[in-house]
């Protein structure tokens, strides 16, 4: 005899999602009260070479008075005439095929809980105490940029690309550069996971809601930079 499912799982998908949203609302409000300080994060890594200007860039900016944030991600390459390397799902392809010319970035909205977690990662790394004056200067292989603003604290670092920890240990400031190196690895892993999850959720929700599902809630494109 099959075990009866809980009442919540017998509801249609839309009502289940609405019920989940209602139950999570107090949690969102609690995080919103924790901190409404300004927060901004931007990372860039790129170079100009045989295939033109190729770069990876992402940023995270708080919106709605700190209660949520928008994560923007771009990975541009001219290799084999590709204007942008991005992950796509089959369901999302139809929505975007008319916007391909101006599509420049993937934009994903995240909750205040994610904002607080990113802040925690940054503060625990103690990158705000570092100084990039002794770090390797940008060169023909490219450069990295990291800008962070948390409340009244602000840093803006620029350094050369780091191939491995050997480059870190051989620098004039191995301790400070090591903090930068590991923080960047953590932030990249987090953003890549968010972008991947974004498209997985999109591919799941599209067939469930059919034509009534507004894809722009999960995906937005910004005009290409001139």
Phi and psi in degrees as GROMACS dihedral restraints (atoms count N, CA, C in turn):
[ dihedral_restraints ]
;  ai    aj    ak    al  type     phi  dphi    fc
    3     4     5     6     1   -73.8    20    10
    4     5     6     7     1   138.9    20    10
    6     7     8     9     1   -73.8    20    10
    7     8     9    10     1   128.1    20    10
    9    10    11    12     1   -63.7    20    10
   10    11    12    13     1   140.2    20    10
   12    13    14    15     1   -75.5    20    10
   13    14    15    16     1   153.0    20    10
   15    16    17    18     1   -58.0    20    10
   16    17    18    19     1   154.9    20    10
   18    19    20    21     1   -57.8    20    10
   19    20    21    22     1   -34.7    20    10
   21    22    23    24     1   -61.6    20    10
   22    23    24    25     1   -34.3    20    10
   24    25    26    27     1   -81.2    20    10
   25    26    27    28     1    -8.5    20    10
   27    28    29    30     1   -87.7    20    10
   28    29    30    31     1    -8.7    20    10
   30    31    32    33     1   -77.7    20    10
   31    32    33    34     1   154.0    20    10
   33    34    35    36     1   -60.4    20    10
   34    35    36    37     1   158.6    20    10
   36    37    38    39     1   -58.1    20    10
   37    38    39    40     1   -42.3    20    10
   39    40    41    42     1   -60.9    20    10
   40    41    42    43     1   -43.4    20    10
   42    43    44    45     1   -68.7    20    10
   43    44    45    46     1   -32.5    20    10
   45    46    47    48     1   -64.6    20    10
   46    47    48    49     1   -44.0    20    10
   48    49    50    51     1   -64.2    20    10
   49    50    51    52     1   -40.4    20    10
   51    52    53    54     1   -64.1    20    10
   52    53    54    55     1   -42.3    20    10
   54    55    56    57     1   -62.1    20    10
   55    56    57    58     1   -41.4    20    10
   57    58    59    60     1   -63.3    20    10
   58    59    60    61     1   -42.0    20    10
   60    61    62    63     1   -61.2    20    10
   61    62    63    64     1   -41.5    20    10
   63    64    65    66     1   -65.0    20    10
   64    65    66    67     1   -41.0    20    10
   66    67    68    69     1   -69.8    20    10
   67    68    69    70     1   -28.7    20    10
   69    70    71    72     1   -86.1    20    10
   70    71    72    73     1   -12.3    20    10
   72    73    74    75     1   -58.6    20    10
   73    74    75    76     1   -46.0    20    10
   75    76    77    78     1   -59.4    20    10
   76    77    78    79     1   -34.5    20    10
   78    79    80    81     1   -66.7    20    10
   79    80    81    82     1   -41.0    20    10
   81    82    83    84     1   -64.0    20    10
   82    83    84    85     1   -41.3    20    10
   84    85    86    87     1   -64.8    20    10
   85    86    87    88     1   -36.8    20    10
   87    88    89    90     1   -64.0    20    10
   88    89    90    91     1   -43.3    20    10
   90    91    92    93     1   -67.9    20    10
   91    92    93    94     1   -34.6    20    10
   93    94    95    96     1   -63.4    20    10
   94    95    96    97     1   -33.2    20    10
   96    97    98    99     1   -77.5    20    10
   97    98    99   100     1   -18.4    20    10
   99   100   101   102     1   -64.5    20    10
  100   101   102   103     1   -41.5    20    10
  102   103   104   105     1  -162.9    20    10
  103   104   105   106     1   128.7    20    10
  105   106   107   108     1  -119.9    20    10
  106   107   108   109     1    23.4    20    10
  108   109   110   111     1   -70.8    20    10
  109   110   111   112     1   151.1    20    10
  111   112   113   114     1   -63.4    20    10
  112   113   114   115     1   139.2    20    10
  114   115   116   117     1  -142.1    20    10
  115   116   117   118     1   133.4    20    10
  117   118   119   120     1  -147.9    20    10
  118   119   120   121     1   136.5    20    10
  120   121   122   123     1  -137.8    20    10
  121   122   123   124     1   132.2    20    10
  123   124   125   126     1  -140.9    20    10
  124   125   126   127     1   135.2    20    10
  126   127   128   129     1  -129.8    20    10
  127   128   129   130     1   138.3    20    10
  129   130   131   132     1  -137.8    20    10
  130   131   132   133     1   138.8    20    10
  132   133   134   135     1  -142.3    20    10
  133   134   135   136     1   120.5    20    10
  135   136   137   138     1  -163.7    20    10
  136   137   138   139     1   173.1    20    10
  138   139   140   141     1  -158.8    20    10
  139   140   141   142     1   162.1    20    10
  141   142   143   144     1  -112.2    20    10
  142   143   144   145     1   123.9    20    10
  144   145   146   147     1  -149.1    20    10
  145   146   147   148     1  -144.2    20    10
  147   148   149   150     1   -57.9    20    10
  148   149   150   151     1   -36.0    20    10
  150   151   152   153     1  -103.3    20    10
  151   152   153   154     1    24.5    20    10
  153   154   155   156     1    83.0    20    10
  154   155   156   157     1  -153.9    20    10
  156   157   158   159     1   -84.3    20    10
  157   158   159   160     1   111.3    20    10
  159   160   161   162     1  -115.8    20    10
  160   161   162   163     1   135.1    20    10
  162   163   164   165     1  -156.0    20    10
  163   164   165   166     1   160.4    20    10
  165   166   167   168     1  -122.7    20    10
  166   167   168   169     1   130.8    20    10
  168   169   170   171     1  -146.3    20    10
  169   170   171   172     1   139.9    20    10
  171   172   173   174     1  -146.8    20    10
  172   173   174   175     1   152.7    20    10
  174   175   176   177     1  -144.9    20    10
  175   176   177   178     1   159.8    20    10
  177   178   179   180     1  -135.6    20    10
  178   179   180   181     1   122.7    20    10
  180   181   182   183     1  -131.3    20    10
  181   182   183   184     1   133.2    20    10
  183   184   185   186     1   -72.1    20    10
  184   185   186   187     1   145.1    20    10
  186   187   188   189     1  -134.3    20    10
  187   188   189   190     1   172.6    20    10
  189   190   191   192     1    53.0    20    10
  190   191   192   193     1    47.0    20    10
  192   193   194   195     1    58.0    20    10
  193   194   195   196     1    35.9    20    10
  195   196   197   198     1    85.9    20    10
  196   197   198   199     1     0.4    20    10
  198   199   200   201     1   -79.0    20    10
  199   200   201   202     1   -13.0    20    10
  201   202   203   204     1  -158.3    20    10
  202   203   204   205     1  -179.3    20    10
  204   205   206   207     1  -150.7    20    10
  205   206   207   208     1   158.0    20    10
  207   208   209   210     1  -110.7    20    10
  208   209   210   211     1   129.0    20    10
  210   211   212   213     1  -106.0    20    10
  211   212   213   214     1   122.6    20    10
  213   214   215   216     1  -110.7    20    10
  214   215   216   217     1   140.0    20    10
  216   217   218   219     1  -139.4    20    10
  217   218   219   220     1   134.4    20    10
  219   220   221   222     1  -142.4    20    10
  220   221   222   223     1   139.9    20    10
  222   223   224   225     1  -135.5    20    10
  223   224   225   226     1    94.7    20    10
  225   226   227   228     1   -99.9    20    10
  226   227   228   229     1   132.3    20    10
  228   229   230   231     1  -146.6    20    10
  229   230   231   232     1   140.2    20    10
  231   232   233   234     1  -101.0    20    10
  232   233   234   235     1    10.4    20    10
  234   235   236   237     1   -62.7    20    10
  235   236   237   238     1   128.7    20    10
  237   238   239   240     1    54.2    20    10
  238   239   240   241     1    35.1    20    10
  240   241   242   243     1    63.3    20    10
  241   242   243   244     1    21.0    20    10
  243   244   245   246     1   -79.0    20    10
  244   245   246   247     1   128.5    20    10
  246   247   248   249     1   -85.1    20    10
  247   248   249   250     1   -26.1    20    10
  249   250   251   252     1  -158.4    20    10
  250   251   252   253     1   126.9    20    10
  252   253   254   255     1   -92.0    20    10
  253   254   255   256     1   121.3    20    10
  255   256   257   258     1  -149.6    20    10
  256   257   258   259     1   158.5    20    10
  258   259   260   261     1   -88.0    20    10
  259   260   261   262     1   137.8    20    10
  261   262   263   264     1  -134.8    20    10
  262   263   264   265     1   149.6    20    10
  264   265   266   267     1  -107.0    20    10
  265   266   267   268     1   158.4    20    10
  267   268   269   270     1   -61.2    20    10
  268   269   270   271     1   -40.2    20    10
  270   271   272   273     1   -67.6    20    10
  271   272   273   274     1   -32.9    20    10
  273   274   275   276     1   -79.1    20    10
  274   275   276   277     1   -19.4    20    10
  276   277   278   279     1   -60.6    20    10
  277   278   279   280     1   -42.7    20    10
  279   280   281   282     1   -62.6    20    10
  280   281   282   283     1   -41.3    20    10
  282   283   284   285     1   -64.6    20    10
  283   284   285   286     1   -34.5    20    10
  285   286   287   288     1   -97.9    20    10
  286   287   288   289     1    -9.7    20    10
  288   289   290   291     1   -62.4    20    10
  289   290   291   292     1   -29.1    20    10
  291   292   293   294     1   -82.4    20    10
  292   293   294   295     1   -14.6    20    10
  294   295   296   297     1  -103.4    20    10
  295   296   297   298     1     5.2    20    10
  297   298   299   300     1   -59.1    20    10
  298   299   300   301     1   -36.9    20    10
  300   301   302   303     1   -62.9    20    10
  301   302   303   304     1   -42.4    20    10
  303   304   305   306     1   -97.9    20    10
  304   305   306   307     1    -4.9    20    10
  306   307   308   309     1   -65.1    20    10
  307   308   309   310     1   126.3    20    10
  309   310   311   312     1  -125.8    20    10
  310   311   312   313     1   -29.9    20    10
  312   313   314   315     1  -144.2    20    10
  313   314   315   316     1   158.5    20    10
  315   316   317   318     1   -97.4    20    10
  316   317   318   319     1   130.7    20    10
  318   319   320   321     1  -121.2    20    10
  319   320   321   322     1   123.4    20    10
  321   322   323   324     1  -125.4    20    10
  322   323   324   325     1   134.1    20    10
  324   325   326   327     1   -91.2    20    10
  325   326   327   328     1   136.0    20    10
  327   328   329   330     1  -125.4    20    10
  328   329   330   331     1   161.5    20    10
  330   331   332   333     1   -81.5    20    10
  331   332   333   334     1   170.9    20    10
  333   334   335   336     1   -64.3    20    10
  334   335   336   337     1   -28.0    20    10
  336   337   338   339     1   -62.4    20    10
  337   338   339   340     1   -40.0    20    10
  339   340   341   342     1   -68.3    20    10
  340   341   342   343     1   -37.7    20    10
  342   343   344   345     1   -59.9    20    10
  343   344   345   346     1   -45.6    20    10
  345   346   347   348     1   -63.7    20    10
  346   347   348   349     1   -35.5    20    10
  348   349   350   351     1   -68.2    20    10
  349   350   351   352     1   -40.9    20    10
  351   352   353   354     1   -64.3    20    10
  352   353   354   355     1   -41.6    20    10
  354   355   356   357     1   -60.0    20    10
  355   356   357   358     1   -42.3    20    10
  357   358   359   360     1   -61.8    20    10
  358   359   360   361     1   -44.0    20    10
  360   361   362   363     1   -59.6    20    10
  361   362   363   364     1   -44.1    20    10
  363   364   365   366     1   -65.8    20    10
  364   365   366   367     1   -47.1    20    10
  366   367   368   369     1   -66.4    20    10
  367   368   369   370     1   -39.2    20    10
  369   370   371   372     1   -65.1    20    10
  370   371   372   373     1   -29.6    20    10
  372   373   374   375     1   -73.1    20    10
  373   374   375   376     1   -21.8    20    10
  375   376   377   378     1    63.6    20    10
  376   377   378   379     1    28.6    20    10
  378   379   380   381     1   -65.3    20    10
  379   380   381   382     1   -25.8    20    10
  381   382   383   384     1   -67.0    20    10
  382   383   384   385     1   -15.3    20    10
  384   385   386   387     1   -92.5    20    10
  385   386   387   388     1    -5.3    20    10
  387   388   389   390     1   -87.5    20    10
  388   389   390   391     1   168.0    20    10
  390   391   392   393     1  -138.2    20    10
  391   392   393   394     1   133.3    20    10
  393   394   395   396     1   -94.0    20    10
  394   395   396   397     1    11.6    20    10
  396   397   398   399     1   -63.2    20    10
  397   398   399   400     1   -28.2    20    10
  399   400   401   402     1  -104.3    20    10
  400   401   402   403     1     8.9    20    10
  402   403   404   405     1   -81.4    20    10
  403   404   405   406     1   155.2    20    10
  405   406   407   408     1   -57.4    20    10
  406   407   408   409     1   136.8    20    10
  408   409   410   411     1   -77.3    20    10
  409   410   411   412     1   155.9    20    10
  411   412   413   414     1   -59.4    20    10
  412   413   414   415     1   149.3    20    10
  414   415   416   417     1  -142.4    20    10
  415   416   417   418     1  -165.1    20    10
  417   418   419   420     1   -63.9    20    10
  418   419   420   421     1   -21.8    20    10
  420   421   422   423     1   -80.3    20    10
  421   422   423   424     1    -8.9    20    10
  423   424   425   426     1   120.2    20    10
  424   425   426   427     1  -167.7    20    10
  426   427   428   429     1  -149.5    20    10
  427   428   429   430     1   163.2    20    10
  429   430   431   432     1  -123.5    20    10
  430   431   432   433     1   143.9    20    10
  432   433   434   435     1  -130.2    20    10
  433   434   435   436     1   139.0    20    10
  435   436   437   438     1  -136.5    20    10
  436   437   438   439     1   121.4    20    10
  438   439   440   441     1  -125.4    20    10
  439   440   441   442     1   131.5    20    10
  441   442   443   444     1  -137.6    20    10
  442   443   444   445     1   134.6    20    10
  444   445   446   447     1  -129.8    20    10
  445   446   447   448     1   120.8    20    10
  447   448   449   450     1  -127.8    20    10
  448   449   450   451     1   108.3    20    10
  450   451   452   453     1    62.1    20    10
  451   452   453   454     1  -121.4    20    10
  453   454   455   456     1   -93.1    20    10
  454   455   456   457     1    -2.8    20    10
  456   457   458   459     1   -91.4    20    10
  457   458   459   460     1   137.2    20    10
  459   460   461   462     1  -146.4    20    10
  460   461   462   463     1   133.3    20    10
  462   463   464   465     1  -131.7    20    10
  463   464   465   466     1   151.0    20    10
  465   466   467   468     1  -144.9    20    10
  466   467   468   469     1   105.4    20    10
  468   469   470   471     1  -108.7    20    10
  469   470   471   472     1   148.7    20    10
  471   472   473   474     1  -139.8    20    10
  472   473   474   475     1   134.6    20    10
  474   475   476   477     1  -153.9    20    10
  475   476   477   478     1   173.1    20    10
  477   478   479   480     1   -73.8    20    10
  478   479   480   481     1   166.0    20    10
  480   481   482   483     1   -66.6    20    10
  481   482   483   484     1   143.4    20    10
  483   484   485   486     1  -109.3    20    10
  484   485   486   487     1   115.6    20    10
  486   487   488   489     1   -77.8    20    10
  487   488   489   490     1   -38.9    20    10
  489   490   491   492     1  -159.0    20    10
  490   491   492   493     1   179.5    20    10
  492   493   494   495     1   -67.2    20    10
  493   494   495   496     1   -17.8    20    10
  495   496   497   498     1   -62.1    20    10
  496   497   498   499     1   -42.0    20    10
  498   499   500   501     1   -62.1    20    10
  499   500   501   502     1   -32.8    20    10
  501   502   503   504     1   -70.6    20    10
  502   503   504   505     1   -49.8    20    10
  504   505   506   507     1   -67.4    20    10
  505   506   507   508     1   -26.2    20    10
  507   508   509   510     1   -89.9    20    10
  508   509   510   511     1     1.3    20    10
  510   511   512   513     1   -82.1    20    10
  511   512   513   514     1   172.3    20    10
  513   514   515   516     1   -77.2    20    10
  514   515   516   517     1   -15.3    20    10
  516   517   518   519     1  -135.9    20    10
  517   518   519   520     1    70.1    20    10
  519   520   521   522     1   -62.2    20    10
  520   521   522   523     1   -35.4    20    10
  522   523   524   525     1   -67.3    20    10
  523   524   525   526     1   -48.3    20    10
  525   526   527   528     1   -66.6    20    10
  526   527   528   529     1   -41.2    20    10
  528   529   530   531     1   -68.9    20    10
  529   530   531   532     1   -29.4    20    10
  531   532   533   534     1   -66.8    20    10
  532   533   534   535     1   -39.5    20    10
  534   535   536   537     1   -60.2    20    10
  535   536   537   538     1   -46.1    20    10
  537   538   539   540     1   -61.3    20    10
  538   539   540   541     1   -46.0    20    10
  540   541   542   543     1   -59.6    20    10
  541   542   543   544     1   -49.2    20    10
  543   544   545   546     1   -71.8    20    10
  544   545   546   547     1   -35.3    20    10
  546   547   548   549     1   -63.7    20    10
  547   548   549   550     1   -43.6    20    10
  549   550   551   552     1   -61.1    20    10
  550   551   552   553     1   -41.4    20    10
  552   553   554   555     1   -61.4    20    10
  553   554   555   556     1   -42.1    20    10
  555   556   557   558     1   -65.2    20    10
  556   557   558   559     1   -44.4    20    10
  558   559   560   561     1   -66.3    20    10
  559   560   561   562     1   -40.5    20    10
  561   562   563   564     1   -63.9    20    10
  562   563   564   565     1   -43.1    20    10
  564   565   566   567     1   -61.8    20    10
  565   566   567   568     1   -40.5    20    10
  567   568   569   570     1   -65.9    20    10
  568   569   570   571     1   -46.9    20    10
  570   571   572   573     1   -66.2    20    10
  571   572   573   574     1   -41.9    20    10
  573   574   575   576     1   -60.4    20    10
  574   575   576   577     1   -38.5    20    10
  576   577   578   579     1   -66.4    20    10
  577   578   579   580     1   -40.7    20    10
  579   580   581   582     1   -63.5    20    10
  580   581   582   583     1   -43.9    20    10
  582   583   584   585     1   -65.8    20    10
  583   584   585   586     1   -42.4    20    10
  585   586   587   588     1   -62.9    20    10
  586   587   588   589     1   -43.8    20    10
  588   589   590   591     1   -64.4    20    10
  589   590   591   592     1   -36.7    20    10
  591   592   593   594     1   -55.6    20    10
  592   593   594   595     1   -47.9    20    10
  594   595   596   597     1   -74.4    20    10
  595   596   597   598     1   -29.0    20    10
  597   598   599   600     1   -67.6    20    10
  598   599   600   601     1   -43.4    20    10
  600   601   602   603     1   -63.5    20    10
  601   602   603   604     1   -40.5    20    10
  603   604   605   606     1   -59.9    20    10
  604   605   606   607     1   -43.5    20    10
  606   607   608   609     1   -69.4    20    10
  607   608   609   610     1   -25.0    20    10
  609   610   611   612     1   -81.6    20    10
  610   611   612   613     1   -43.3    20    10
  612   613   614   615     1   -75.1    20    10
  613   614   615   616     1   -32.2    20    10
  615   616   617   618     1   -56.4    20    10
  616   617   618   619     1   -51.3    20    10
  618   619   620   621     1   -67.1    20    10
  619   620   621   622     1   -28.2    20    10
  621   622   623   624     1   -70.9    20    10
  622   623   624   625     1   -41.5    20    10
  624   625   626   627     1   -93.2    20    10
  625   626   627   628     1   -17.3    20    10
  627   628   629   630     1    65.6    20    10
  628   629   630   631     1  -143.9    20    10
  630   631   632   633     1   -70.2    20    10
  631   632   633   634     1   -17.5    20    10
  633   634   635   636     1   -80.1    20    10
  634   635   636   637     1    -9.0    20    10
  636   637   638   639     1   -79.8    20    10
  637   638   639   640     1   126.5    20    10
  639   640   641   642     1   -86.2    20    10
  640   641   642   643     1   103.2    20    10
  642   643   644   645     1   -63.9    20    10
  643   644   645   646     1   -25.8    20    10
  645   646   647   648     1   -64.8    20    10
  646   647   648   649     1   -16.3    20    10
  648   649   650   651     1   -67.7    20    10
  649   650   651   652     1   -27.0    20    10
  651   652   653   654     1  -107.6    20    10
  652   653   654   655     1   -19.8    20    10
  654   655   656   657     1  -139.9    20    10
  655   656   657   658     1   133.9    20    10
  657   658   659   660     1  -137.3    20    10
  658   659   660   661     1   149.9    20    10
  660   661   662   663     1  -117.9    20    10
  661   662   663   664     1   145.1    20    10
  663   664   665   666     1  -109.0    20    10
  664   665   666   667     1   152.3    20    10
  666   667   668   669     1   -61.1    20    10
  667   668   669   670     1   146.1    20    10
  669   670   671   672     1   -65.0    20    10
  670   671   672   673     1   146.7    20    10
  672   673   674   675     1   -75.4    20    10
  673   674   675   676     1   143.2    20    10
